[in-house]
Amino acid sequence: MLYPSYESLDWGTAFGPAFQTGYGATTTNPYNTSSVPWSANLPDTDSVNVSLGLGGTTLPGGFVVPSGSTTYLVREDNTDVTWNGSAWTTVPGHLDSYPGNFGGPTQVINNYGDNLLGPSQSNGSPTSAPMVITFGEELSIIEFQISALSNGTAATNFNAELDAYNCTSFTNGLCTGIQTLVGTFYISATGAGGACTSLESFSNPVSCNTAPYIGYENLASSFNMIVVDAIDTGGVTGDLSGGNYGFLIDRLGLTPTLDLSAIPEPAAIYLLMGGLAVLTGLSKRSGRRGC
């Protein structure tokens, strides 16, 4: 984690399982955001609306978005294998999944690892496009794990950028007002992109869980919209976007500005831990005297 957060949004809870449309999906998967974003609600953050931006642009922090674009988002799970009650087996063919660098499945029947979200083609195949997320309440903190995809290549390097904005007005979850850049967070990750080969094992799959966190914190100026993108820097040939196979993100950690008072400062956390340690010590000494 980069920052403490007040509430979280899991994409499986928000948008249902990663099954394709017609095979158990509770919503359309992949989802076409061309007219209406994919939306969910949280108690304090209110609406969370996800859509996609255009390719061929340069983000404020210098990130060059590859040309091309898509309007589809896909719910994807982080695995290629699942536990059937007695052995590891291949996931169902109608499940959108990728064995990436997030948390993997456990020995629970029909567990498919972390619930992820990313840009895709209409058939669910990964592709590139910046992800745009707007919020019904102004935020001071956001964070999540992110990892770029590859064409089966493991442990690749990638760059990612998150830009936080304040938008003056929205229509159906899309920013239609003036966008003011609040801040930018940029990361260069080494060996944390692409596939996780140890997660593809049928004997003992092991999660890599090396996807780095990206996020933004601003206690002085709140924001209600972010744009995020990631690209594999390996330049894998044969891809329409010149090496970019898109990216996936894990659950969101969010702190609405109104809830900042509920997040203890780091110093307060250390004081609390110290106080608990003192109480534990006193309890042990008291116990010895009573023997």
DAFEN-V909650 format. One line per field, one symbol per residue. ss: DSSP state (@ for helix, = for strand, . for the rest). Layout:
ss->???
This chain:
ss->......===.@@@@@...=...........==.....=====...=======.....=.....=.......======...===....===....=.=...........=.....======.....=....==================.....=.============..==..==...===============.=.@@@@............=====.....==========..............===..=====@@@@@@...@@@@@@@@@@@@@@@@@@@@@@@@..
